[in-house]
Amino acid sequence: MEYSGDHRFDVIIVGAGVMGSSAAYQLAQRGHKTLLLEQFDFLHHRGSSHGESRTIRATYPEDYYYTMVSESAQLWAQAQSEIGYKVHFPTHHFDMGPKDQQSLLSVVATCRKHGLAHRVMDSKTVSEYFSGRINIPESWIGVSTDLGGVIKPTKAVSMFQTLALKNGAVLRDNTKVSNIKKDGGNEGGVIVSTVKGEKFHGKKCIVTAGAWIGKLVKTVAGIDFPVEPLETTVCYWRIKEGHEDRFAIDSEFPTFASYGAPYVYGTPSLEYPGLIKVAVHGGYLCDPDKRPWGPGVKLEELKEWIKERFGGMVDAEGPVATQLCMYSMTPDEDFVIDFLGGEFGKDVVVGGGFSGHGFKMAPAVGRILAELATDGEAGGGVEMKQFSLRRFEENPKGNAKEYPDQVILGSNL
């Protein structure tokens, strides 16, 4: 049914993935008249906000993410209490890698800077600590922290949309936005047009279009938005018979990340009993409207990694299930959360380039987007300069890093 109500809103959000849905919840909760638009069905599987699991971790080489992760952990709990069911399942988090790996050393520095309780272990201690479930080479170290966990992504997006609706937001799916223009009338704001010919007036607009944000920003502002869409493959591996319970989340098996080449990450067994998620952080550049839906990743290095890490208790012959997902990568793998600027000034806020690691911070990102749109600035103690759209004008590579990129592209997979 076509929406026949008022076409005037305080804030219009374009893109109903986890970031847009979180922002809609924040805005509606604060009493702002909010419209959330999605070009496909709600909870679709074409973008970055679907699937069975995402990790929570506070151990970032970039210490400026700690505040957002910490805030989000509290906001996940708050939203869960409002909806009445769980989307966040806590567990420990474990990082590992060569003892001279700069990214991992920066993780330890982040823990120390923010007073995050952590334990640095050598290979022998790691094996003892995990009772042989995780093993690392003698030249590696492991870092264990308590702030970890698994988020159920599709369920989480649904939660934010439901809470937004309960607080008065209007939600519209299968409504593709074709353009956003300044309203030249006395009221100001913007006019959001759809491919169906509908027009909505918003005092402010937030664009969280995921892998499609570059295309929309090019149409709207004529500028190149520094985001490249990648198609990535998530792999699930069978735990060998008799060991299934040892890798389950309720056995305190951690979420984990392995620094170096390849960068490997994973979650304990939760969504699929008897299977463990282990994947490579990377993908293939693609057009989100013309995806290859494959070819997936080369598995030789990942198979070897699994053989060496899990004490022979996980079948490394090959994954028994795979899922495809999208990354929206910036050159520095940091987010873009900023005003679009130009003729739009502060009327249009953009949130994109979450680079395969932003989902855990969606509650804080939603809060920041909402405040930028309504207040013109964001509080909460988050340093915003690292997320500026303008940083790429000064340096096309974005924020300077002291360590190599983690994501693996294309032929290197």
ABEGO torsion letter per residue (X at the ends): XBBABBABBABBBBEABAAAAAAAAAAAAAGBBBBBBBABBBGBAABAABEABBBBBABBABAAAAAAAAAAAAAAAAAAAAAGBBABBBBBBBBBEBAABAAAAAAAAAAAAAGBBBBBBBAAAAAAAAGGABBBBAABBBBBBABBEBBBAAAAAAAAAAAAAAAGBBBBBGBBBABBBBBABAAEEBBBBBAAGBBBBBABBBBBAEAAAAAAAAAAAGBBBBBBBBBBBBBBBBBBBGAAAAABAAAGBBBBBBBEOBBBBBBBBAABBGBBBBBBBEEBBBBAABBAGOAEBBAAAAAAAAAAAAGGABBAAEBABBBBBBBBBBAAGBBBBBBAEEAAEAABBBBBGAGGAAAAAAAAAAAAAAAAAAAGBBBGGBBAAAABAAAAAABAAEBBBABBBABBBEAAX
